């Protein structure tokens, strides 16, 4: 049976309590100091992943004990050393491929250096994340009766690897795109590329708040440690697909707007009777798409570096989508802030849309 590893980390100090409940009794400042000293470790064994073809795989969650904020603020070399150390634990456990979760896939050069320093292949899982995010956005739009091709779509974090891939795919069929990111020169370069290849109107800005009121659909995939989306600026009936972890839409803020639809991007159902043996806030048999990509490659026996670096290959996004279907992975039911979206929620936003 092929084996895979997947490197995770606590997004915030509060996430540590999911694995170690006793940590709730200590101050955040103390826990920040403690986890910096803790080496990577095996967090859990993953069993029960069974393809529709009858093929099985198993794997391990390896914890790299640094929060998102610590990964961004610490020297890159120190963070990379810890991620590589986590990868070596996966090797010691017999894994044949390892995936990088959350900020472990962002720090440095998006997995390239990690792959060079490990004796097994590496993926960020970003190709399947793109595919499922776009699929989820299309599904939500269809349910709400929105014609996505004629909508004003805003991609937040447009110059990152996932954002660029989403932009390029959407530009093929959509009339209007808006792009937001931190660096204007990169936005200008991407906008020039899209205008040159497609008959798409492109507007871009480093001032996110100036674009939010114009957007019908927002796909947000920043690598910010803080929430970015000011929901008070969104128009009624707007759809937000939040792929970012930590979230770009804060839960306490999103709950104040019941006239918009915020969906969690990149969540899939895993075939078989999978047991993750770790609580990361999802219902049984569901995972992030980046985790699923690692499982799919293990099931397929594709032990090669897959989704690495700042540019994702369109062919691989299509390929991993096809392999996912082949093995029985599929988009989860629409969820918002880790909870299933109810028919009542959908009906309410639909009514608002029809009245505007």
N, C-alpha and C positions, 0 to 999 in steps of 0.2 A: 504494500500500500504506500502510495506517495505521501510525503509529508510536507507541510508548509509552516512557516512562521509568520507572525504579524506583530510588528512593533507598535505598541500603544504608549500613551503617556497621559497623565492627568491634565485636562485642559486648565483647570483651576485647582486651588488647594482643596476646595470642597469635594472634588471628585475622588480624592483619596479615601474618603469615608465609605465609598461603595465597596472597596476592597478591604479596608481596615476601619471598621466602625469606631474603634477606640479613638481614632484621630479626632473625632468630633469634640473630645474633651480637652484638646490642646489648642492654644492660640494659633492663628494663621501664621504669624511671624515665626513662631517656633517650628511649625511644620515646614515652612519654606526653607529654613536652615537645615532641618533634618533630612529632607529628601535630596538636597544637593549632595549630601554625603553618602547616600544609599546607592550602591551599584545596581545596574540592571538585573532583573530577576524574572524567572518564569512566573507569570501571573495565573495562567490556567491552561488546561488541556482542552482542545476542541475535538469533539467526537461526533459521529453520526451524520457527517456530510456524505450524501449518497446521490449521485447523478441519476437522472432519468434513464440513463443507459446501464445502470447497475454498478457503475464504478464508484469506489469509495475513496475518501481521503481523510486524513486527520491532521491536526496541527496544534500550534501553541500560540497563546498571546504572551509576548515578552514585553515587560514594562521597562520603559526608559524613564526613570523617576525625575522628571523636570516638567514644570508647568509650561504652558505656551509663553507666558511672560518671561520666564527664566530662559527659555530657548532663544527668544529674541534678544534679550539683554546680555546674556553671557557671551564670552568670546566664542566665535564660531568653532575654533579648533577644539575647545573643551566640549562643546555640544556634540560635534562630530565624533569625537573619541568615545563618548558615551553611547551614541547611536550604533557605532561600529561594534562596540562591546556587546550591545544587545543582539546585534546580528550574529556575533560569534556564539552566543548562547543558543541561538536557533540552530546553528551548525552542530553544536555539541549534542543537541536533542535529535539530530538526524534529519533536520529539515533540508529540503532540496531547493527551496525558493523562499524568499522572505519579502513581505510587503511592509511598506512604510506608512504609518498612520498619522493623521493630523499634522502637527508641525514638524515631525521627523521627516516628512516629505517636502517641506518648504525650506528648512534651514540650509544654507550653503547653496549648492547647485542642483537641488531637486533630485537627489539620489545618485548622481553620477559619481561623486567621491566615495560614497558608501559602497557602491557596486565595485569600484576599483580596489577596495580594501577588504572585500569578502570573497570567499571561495565558492559562493553560491550566487545565483542570479537574484536580481532585485527588481521590484516594481513599486511605483507609488500608488498604483491602482487608479490613476487619474483618467485613463481612457474609458473605463467602464463608468466612472463617475460622470464624465461628460455625457455619455450615452443615456444614462438613467435620468440625469437632471433634465435633459431636453425632452425625454419621453414623459417624465412627470409633469413638466410645464405644459406640454401639448395636451396631456390628459386633463389637467385642471382647466385649461382653456376650453377644451371641447365640452366639459361638464358645465362650464359657466356660459356656454354659447358664444364665446369670443373667437373671432376669426384671427388666429395668431399671425397669419400672413399679412394682415392689414393693420396690425396693432403696432403701437410705438413701444419697442422693446429696449429696455435699459440693461446693459451688462455692467455690473459693478466688480471691479478687479479685472477689467477687460484685457489687461496686458500680461496677466499671469498665464501659466500654461493652460489651465482649465478655461479661463476667460477667453483667451485667444481662440481656442478650439471651438467653444460655443459660438463666438462671434463669426468665425469663418463658416460654420455649418448653417447658422441662421441667415447669413447674408445671401445664401444661394436662393432662398425662397421668400424672403421678407423685404418689404419696401422701406421700412424705417428702422434704424438702429441708433441707439445712443450709447456712448461708451464713457465710463468713468474709471479713473485710476489716479495714482499719486504723481506720476511723472508725465508731464505734458508732451515731451518729445517722443515718448513711446506711444502715447495715444495718437499723436499726429501721424506717426509711421504706420500704425495699424489702420487708421482711417484712410490713409492714402492707398494702402494695399486693397482695402475693401472697395473703395470707389473705383479703383482701376480694373477690378475683376468683375464686379457685379453692378447691376442697375439698382443700387441701394443708396438711399439718402442716409448719411452718417453725420451725427452731431457728437462732439466730445467735449469733456471738460474735467478739470481737476476739482471743480467745485460741485460735489455730488448733490448738494441741496438745491442747486439751480436746475438740475435735471429731474429730480424726483417728482415734482408736480405734473410733469408732462407724460410720465410713463404709464402705460396700460399694464405692462408685464415687466417685472424686474427679476433678473437672474443675478444673484449676488454671491460672489465667490472670492472675497477679499482674504488676505492673510493678516488681517488686523486682530489684535488681541482685545479690542473693544468693539461693541456694537456700533455700526455705522449708519443704519437706516433710521431716519427720523420719520416715523410713521405718521406724524401729524401733518406732514407735507404731501402724503399720498392722496391721490384722487379716490373717491368712492368706487368700489368695484375693482380696484387694482389687485393683481395677483403677484405675490412675491415668492419665488423659489429660492430658499436660503440653503446654499450648499456649504457655506463657511462653517468651520468649527475652530474656535468658538463662534457662536452665531453672530451674524451681522444684524439680526433683528432681536432685540432684547425681549425676553418673555414678558416681563412686567409692562413693557411698552406696547407690545403687540396686543395684549389683552384689552387695551383701551380702545381698540378700533375693531368693532364687530362688522364693519362694512367693507373690510378688505379680506383677502384670503392669503394667509401665509402658509406655505407648505415646506416641509423638510425635504430637501433634495438629496438624491443619491441613496435611497433606502430600498433594499431588495429582500425578497423571500428566498431562503436557501433551501434547496431540495434535501429530502431525507429528514431524519429526526435529530437534527443538530442540537448539541448541547455545548454552549459556550463556556459554561461554568464560571461566568463573570457577568456581573450586572453592569451594562453600559446604557441602561435606560430604554431598551427596546423590548417589544413583546417576543415570545418564543419564535425561533426560526427566522428571524430577520437580522440583517446586518447592514453596515455601510457598504456601498458599492466598491470602495477601495479594498475592503476586506474580501468581498466576493471575487474580485478580479484575481486576487492571489489564490483563492480556492479553485477557481476555474482553470487557471494555468497549471495547478497541481493535478487536477482531474485529467486534464488534457495531456499531461506529461511534457508541457512546453517549458522546459527549464532554461530560460534565456532572459536577459534583461529586457524589460517590456516597456513600461511607461516612465521614461526617465528624461530629465533635462527640461529646458524651458519651452520646447516645441513638441507637441504631440502629433503623431502621424495619423492622418485621417483614415488610412487603410487599417490601422490597428484599432481605432475606435469602432469601425465597422466589423472588424474581425472578432473583437471581444464580445460585441453584441450578439453576433452569430453563435459564438461558442457558448454564451450564456443561455441562449434559447435551446441549443443542442443538449445541454446538461440539466436544464430545468430551472434555472434561475429566472426570476421575473420581478418586475416592479412591484413593490409593496403597495397596499392600499394607501391612499393619500393620508398623510399624517401632518400634524402641526404641533410644533413644540413638544415632540415625543408622545403626542396623543392622537388617536385616530380622529379624522375629521367626520363629524356627524352629518346626516342628511339635513338636519335642521340648520346647521351652519351654512352648508352649500345653498340651501333654499333661500336663506336670508340674503346672502350676497347676490344670488341670482335675481331676486326681486329688486334689489337696489340697482343692479345693472340695467334691468329692463325699464326702470323708471327714469333713467338718465338719458 
